Structure formats: C-alpha cells, structure tokens
Amino acid sequence: MAYARYTTKANLFGVALKGFPILFTGAGKVHWLSLNYFLYRLRSIKLSSISTYSGHLLDFFSQIELGGDFLNIESIESVDDDLLIAYKSALIDRDGPIPKVNTENYATQVLRTLLSFLMWLEDNNYTRNLIGETVNHRIRIKLTDKGHIKHPLTKITDNEKRASVTPRMEWIEMVKRYGPITANINARFELMIDWGRTVGLRAFEACYLTISQLPSRETAEKAIINGTNVYMLLIVTKGSKDKNIPISPLLVKKTWDYIDTTRKQVIATFKKRAKNKKTIYCENNYIFLSDKTGKALSPVSFSNSIRKAFLAAVDAGELTEDERVWCHGLRHYFTVTLLKFLDNKKVSRPEAVTRQVTRQGSDDALEPYLTDRFNEEFH
C-alpha cells in the first residue's frame, strides 16, 4: 500500500523544510513524479498546502495501486474521465474522517488536486494527450484566462451547495458550550473562536500566532483605559504578506491570561512527560499548542473541533443543521459585522475598508461575505 513520510531535517536552497511530504510506493520506492510536482508547487504555495495535496494524491494512488506499484507513466496514461467519475463516486460513498463530514466537498478538492497534478505531467511532457482542451485528450478540461482548470467533476452541483448563512452570535456561543470537555483544551477552543469572530483570522492564521507577535499586557491594559484598539503584525497570512491588523485590547488581555495560566500548565505537562521518558521537550513560541504534540495546533484539528461541537449542539436539539457554525464562518461573522458597522457609521467606501481589514485580495473575494450585510435580522 502506498504511504507518506515527512522530512524532519531537509534543506532546499538553504531553506529548512521540516514536514515536507514524500510519497512512497507499496514496494518502498520514492514516487519521483509527485516529489517533483511538490517541489514545483512549493515555489508559490505554503508547505501546509503541499501536505494537503500529498494527502489527496496519496488517496488516489492508494485506490488504483497495481501490482505493488502505483501511478507509473503507464498506469497514468490509462486514467480517463470514466475512471475519475467512478473514483469521485467512491469517495463520496466512503465514510469521512469525522461523522457527517461533507464528503462531496472533500471529493471535489481531491479531484482538483489530481487534475492539477495530471496537468503538470502533461505540461512537462511526461504524458501526451492525457489531459487538455481538445477531443483528442482522454480527460477533457477547459482552462480559464488565469490558467485555472475547469472540469465537470470539480464543480459543486446544486444538490451539494449549501446556503452560505453567516453564523449568528447566539449560534457561536452555543457551539462554545459543546466544545471539548477537558478544561485546558476547552479554554484554548473558546479563545481561538474569539480570535476568529473578533479579528477575522483564518484557521491557519490563528493556529500559527506566536507569543512574540502579541502586544504586551501593559499595552493592552492602557488601551482598555483609553478606549482604543491595539495593533499586531500578522506574519502568517494568505499570500505570505505581513499585515498590521487592529485587535481589541480585551482580547489581547484575555490571551495573556491564557498564556500565563492554561498554556503554562500544558507546557508543564509536556516537560513532565519528557522527563519521565528521559527526553527533552523544547517549548516553542506558538500561543495555541496541541495537547497531543506540544507543537502548534493543526488548522485541520481546530476546524474539526468546531465541526464536532456544532454537530453535538445539533444532536442535543440546541441548533438546527441550518444554523451552521463552521471554522471559516467565524471570519464571515467578523466581515458582516464590520460591514454593518461601517454602513451604520456612514463611512465612505465601506467595501474598500473591509477589504483592507480582512486582507482580501479583490472585490470578488469579498462577494461571498455579503449575503447577510443588509439582513436586518443579523446581529
């Protein structure tokens, strides 16, 4: 069976690459095609995204593994639209990593990654007439002006789409009530939700916040007295561009309270475990630590914890399935709240201000957040 391993010590052009994925065949051989593809993609995207893509490709490779090998050039050239249709159907029917997971969405993501990989093979002359825009290609696609791949299997169909309703504050608070039972994990869970809904951070931006980025407790306490915001340089962002963002000083103070109490307890636990195993635990600078590894909490783990709490609230009858709270929905809440505030203050060009504060790259990127802007029931 195909499997993945991740680097602990690797160097590429002078840059350390810890956690870079390498796929292996069932026979234990490096899958060179995917390795070269990942190195190519690393020029323009984050390492965390490369890890996501490796999981998608590994899933597909494992499904069609043949004779102890998988996806050599010969087997690649046998891939066609019929095989992809069957594979996506199998993905949707298969149970996901957590109950009631949106497998249609996951299957679409996997197919997008796979088609991108196959297109790279075609562009680099590893294959011929495998994927392209003509009737001579076994996989028929359409390329947009920006080079994005369009294919029927990567389109979310009407029965898979869900209404994008921005979570209400009461829904978010209810999800908090159904968070993790363990006290220190629950404290982290609730505080990370507050960073999402009051600052608009994406999951990975929240997970990779560091203590050294945080304004001091003294700065926050002074700002509370003066009734002003404080600012923080966000260094892990979409597009990898540093951004100076405004933050509530109350949130900063609450975060320092967490660091000085709950986080210290987590550090002490890992140091004790390391001492018992006669090893050394090196404390890192991330604010939100995994209770399993002692390193930065994974964005997937954070997202799944919100999903789990939401489903628990639904099962308890506190929320309906339509009163959905999800990780990126916290960013929706922040954006809509900000737009409504700017509208009420009659600020000129509120969309431009919102784009700047939320770090959106274009007006089109802001469009999904506008559904509830003029909804009088939203508060």
C-alpha positions in Angstrom: 0.0 0.0 0.0 1.3 3.5 -0.9 2.2 5.6 2.1 3.7 9.0 3.0 6.6 10.1 5.1 7.6 13.7 6.2 11.0 15.2 6.5 12.5 16.1 9.9 15.7 17.5 8.5 15.8 18.7 4.9 17.4 21.7 3.2 16.4 23.1 -0.1 18.4 26.0 -1.5 19.3 27.0 2.0 15.8 26.8 3.4 14.9 24.2 6.1 12.0 22.1 5.1 10.6 20.3 8.2 7.4 18.3 7.4 7.8 18.2 3.6 5.8 15.2 2.3 7.4 12.4 0.3 5.2 9.6 -1.1 6.4 6.0 -1.4 5.1 3.1 -3.4 4.0 -0.1 -1.7 7.4 -1.5 -2.6 9.1 1.3 -0.6 10.3 3.3 -3.6 10.1 7.1 -3.7 7.4 8.3 -6.1 9.5 10.7 -8.0 6.8 12.3 -10.1 4.8 13.5 -7.1 8.1 14.6 -5.4 9.0 16.8 -8.4 5.4 18.1 -8.5 5.5 19.1 -4.8 8.9 20.9 -5.3 7.4 22.8 -8.2 4.3 23.9 -6.3 6.5 24.9 -3.3 7.6 27.9 -5.3 4.2 29.5 -5.0 2.3 28.0 -2.1 2.8 27.2 1.6 4.2 23.9 2.9 1.0 23.2 4.7 -0.8 23.3 1.4 1.7 20.8 -0.1 0.9 18.5 2.8 -2.8 18.7 1.9 -2.1 18.0 -1.7 0.0 15.0 -0.8 -2.9 13.5 1.2 -5.2 14.0 -1.8 -2.8 12.3 -4.2 -2.0 9.5 -1.8 -5.7 8.8 -1.5 -6.0 8.4 -5.3 -2.7 6.5 -5.7 -3.8 4.0 -3.0 -7.1 3.4 -4.7 -5.6 2.4 -8.1 -2.3 0.8 -6.9 -1.4 -2.0 -9.3 1.0 -4.9 -8.8 2.8 -3.4 -5.9 3.4 -0.1 -7.8 1.2 2.9 -8.4 0.9 5.6 -11.0 3.9 4.9 -13.1 3.6 6.5 -16.5 1.9 3.5 -18.0 -0.9 3.5 -15.4 -1.2 7.3 -15.5 -2.0 7.1 -19.2 -4.9 4.7 -18.5 -6.7 7.4 -16.5 -9.7 8.9 -18.2 -13.0 10.6 -17.4 -14.8 7.4 -16.7 -12.2 6.4 -14.1 -12.4 9.8 -12.4 -16.2 9.6 -12.3 -16.0 6.2 -10.6 -13.3 7.4 -8.2 -15.3 10.5 -7.1 -18.4 8.4 -6.6 -16.4 6.1 -4.4 -15.0 9.0 -2.4 -18.5 10.3 -1.7 -19.8 7.0 -0.6 -16.9 6.4 1.7 -17.0 7.5 5.4 -15.1 10.6 6.1 -12.6 11.3 9.0 -15.4 12.6 11.2 -19.1 11.8 11.2 -21.4 13.6 8.8 -18.4 15.2 7.1 -19.1 17.0 3.8 -17.7 14.2 1.6 -18.9 15.9 -1.6 -16.8 18.9 -0.9 -13.8 16.7 0.0 -14.1 14.7 -3.1 -14.2 17.9 -5.2 -11.0 19.1 -3.5 -9.2 15.8 -4.2 -10.2 15.9 -7.9 -9.0 19.4 -8.2 -5.6 18.4 -6.8 -5.4 15.4 -9.0 -6.3 17.3 -12.2 -3.6 19.9 -11.3 -1.0 17.1 -10.9 -2.0 15.5 -14.2 -1.9 18.9 -16.0 1.6 19.4 -14.7 2.6 16.0 -16.1 1.2 16.9 -19.5 2.9 20.3 -19.5 6.2 18.7 -18.7 5.9 16.1 -21.4 5.6 13.1 -19.0 2.3 12.3 -20.8 0.7 13.0 -24.1 -2.9 13.6 -24.9 -3.9 12.7 -21.3 -5.5 16.0 -20.3 -6.3 19.1 -22.3 -9.0 21.1 -24.1 -9.4 19.1 -27.3 -11.4 16.0 -28.2 -8.1 14.1 -28.5 -7.5 14.3 -24.8 -8.7 11.5 -22.6 -9.6 14.0 -19.8 -11.3 17.0 -21.3 -10.9 20.2 -19.4 -11.2 24.0 -20.0 -8.5 26.4 -19.0 -9.5 29.9 -17.8 -7.6 33.0 -18.7 -5.7 32.8 -15.5 -4.8 29.1 -16.1 -7.3 27.5 -13.7 -8.7 24.1 -14.6 -12.4 23.7 -15.2 -13.9 20.2 -15.3 -17.4 18.8 -14.5 -16.1 16.8 -11.6 -14.7 19.9 -9.8 -17.9 21.8 -10.0 -20.1 21.8 -6.9 -23.6 20.7 -8.1 -26.8 22.4 -6.9 -27.6 19.5 -4.6 -24.2 19.8 -3.0 -24.3 23.5 -2.4 -25.4 24.9 0.9 -26.8 28.3 1.6 -24.0 30.5 2.9 -25.7 31.9 6.0 -23.4 33.8 8.3 -23.4 32.3 11.8 -25.2 34.4 14.4 -23.6 35.3 17.7 -26.0 33.0 19.6 -25.1 30.1 17.4 -21.4 30.6 18.0 -21.9 30.9 21.8 -23.9 27.6 21.7 -21.1 25.9 19.9 -18.8 27.1 22.7 -21.0 25.3 25.2 -20.5 22.0 23.3 -16.7 22.3 23.0 -14.1 19.9 24.5 -14.7 18.7 28.0 -11.1 18.9 29.2 -10.7 22.3 30.8 -7.4 23.4 29.2 -8.5 22.2 25.8 -11.8 24.0 26.2 -10.1 27.2 27.2 -8.0 27.1 24.0 -11.0 26.2 21.9 -13.1 29.2 23.2 -10.2 31.7 22.9 -9.4 30.6 19.3 -13.1 31.0 18.4 -12.9 34.6 19.8 -9.9 35.3 17.6 -11.8 34.1 14.6 -15.0 36.1 15.2 -13.5 39.3 16.5 -10.4 39.6 14.3 -11.4 37.6 11.3 -8.4 35.2 11.3 -8.4 32.2 9.0 -7.8 28.9 10.7 -4.1 28.7 9.9 -3.5 32.3 10.8 -4.9 31.6 14.3 -3.0 28.4 14.7 0.4 30.0 13.9 0.1 33.0 16.1 3.2 33.4 18.3 3.7 35.0 21.7 6.3 37.4 20.4 3.7 38.9 18.0 1.3 39.7 20.7 1.2 43.3 22.1 2.2 43.4 25.7 -0.2 43.1 28.6 0.7 46.6 29.7 -0.1 48.0 26.2 -3.5 46.2 26.2 -4.4 47.4 29.7 -3.5 51.0 28.8 -5.6 50.8 25.6 -8.6 49.4 27.6 -8.4 52.5 29.8 -8.2 54.8 26.8 -10.9 53.0 24.8 -8.6 52.4 21.8 -7.5 49.4 19.8 -4.0 47.9 19.7 -2.2 46.6 16.6 -0.4 43.4 15.8 1.8 42.4 12.9 0.3 39.3 11.3 3.2 37.3 9.8 1.5 34.1 8.7 -1.2 35.1 6.2 -2.8 34.1 2.9 -0.3 35.2 0.2 2.5 35.3 2.9 2.4 39.1 3.1 2.8 40.7 6.6 -0.2 42.7 7.7 -0.7 45.2 10.6 -4.1 44.5 12.0 -6.2 46.1 14.7 -7.2 44.0 17.7 -9.4 44.5 20.7 -7.2 45.1 23.8 -9.7 43.0 25.8 -8.9 40.0 23.5 -5.2 40.6 24.0 -5.5 40.7 27.8 -7.6 37.5 27.7 -4.9 35.9 25.6 -2.2 36.8 28.0 -4.3 35.4 30.9 -4.5 32.2 28.9 -0.7 32.2 28.2 0.1 32.8 31.9 -2.2 30.1 33.3 -3.6 27.4 31.0 -0.7 27.4 28.5 1.8 27.2 31.3 0.0 24.1 32.6 0.2 22.5 29.1 4.0 23.2 29.0 4.5 21.7 32.4 2.6 18.6 31.4 4.9 18.1 28.3 8.0 18.7 30.3 7.0 16.1 32.9 6.3 13.6 30.2 9.6 14.3 28.6 11.4 13.9 31.9 9.7 10.5 32.6 10.9 9.4 29.1 14.3 10.9 29.7 14.0 13.2 26.8 13.8 17.0 26.4 10.7 19.0 25.5 11.6 22.2 23.7 9.0 24.8 24.3 8.0 26.7 21.1 6.6 30.2 20.7 3.2 29.4 19.4 0.3 30.5 21.5 -2.1 27.6 20.8 -0.4 24.3 21.4 -1.7 20.8 20.6 -2.4 18.7 23.6 -1.1 15.7 21.7 2.2 17.0 20.3 3.0 20.2 22.2 3.6 21.9 18.9 1.3 24.4 17.1 -2.3 23.2 16.8 -3.1 22.0 13.3 -5.7 24.1 11.4 -7.5 20.9 10.5 -7.8 19.9 14.2 -9.2 23.4 15.0 -11.7 23.2 12.2 -12.7 19.7 13.1 -13.2 20.7 16.8 -15.7 23.3 15.8 -17.5 20.9 13.4 -17.7 18.3 16.2 -19.1 20.9 18.7 -21.6 22.1 16.1 -22.8 18.5 15.5 -23.1 17.9 19.2 -25.3 21.0 19.6 -27.5 19.8 16.7 -27.8 16.3 18.3 -28.8 18.0 21.5 -31.5 20.0 19.8 -29.9 23.3 20.6 -29.2 24.2 17.0 -30.6 23.0 13.7 -28.5 21.9 10.7 -29.3 25.2 9.0 -27.9 27.2 12.0 -24.5 26.1 10.9 -21.3 27.2 12.6 -18.0 26.3 10.9 -14.4 27.5 11.2 -14.4 29.9 8.3 -17.9 31.0 9.3 -16.2 32.9 12.1 -14.5 35.0 9.5 -17.9 35.5 7.8 -19.3 36.8 11.1 -16.5 39.2 11.6 -16.7 40.5 8.0 -20.5 41.0 8.0 -20.4 42.7 11.5 -17.7 45.1 10.2 -19.6 46.0 7.1 -22.8 46.7 9.0 -20.9 48.8 11.5 -19.3 50.9 8.7 -22.7 51.2 7.0 -24.3 52.5 10.2 -21.4 55.0 10.7 -21.9 56.1 7.0 -18.2 55.5 6.3 -17.3 56.2 2.7 -16.3 53.2 0.6 -17.0 50.6 3.3 -16.1 47.7 1.0 -12.6 49.1 0.5 -12.1 49.5 4.3 -13.4 45.9 4.8 -11.1 44.5 2.2 -8.1 46.1 3.9 -9.1 45.0 7.4 -9.9 41.4 6.3 -6.9 41.2 4.0 -8.9 40.2 0.9 -7.1 40.3 -2.4 -10.0 41.6 -4.6 -13.6 42.8 -4.6 -14.7 39.3 -6.0 -13.1 37.7 -2.9 -15.3 39.8 -0.7 -18.5 38.7 -2.5 -19.3 35.5 -0.5 -19.3 37.6 2.7 -22.0 40.0 1.6 -25.1 37.8 1.8 -26.2 39.0 5.2 -24.9 42.5 5.0 -28.4 44.1 4.6 -30.2 41.4 6.6 -31.9 43.3 9.5 -32.3 40.1 11.5 -28.5 39.6 11.6 -26.9 40.9 14.8 
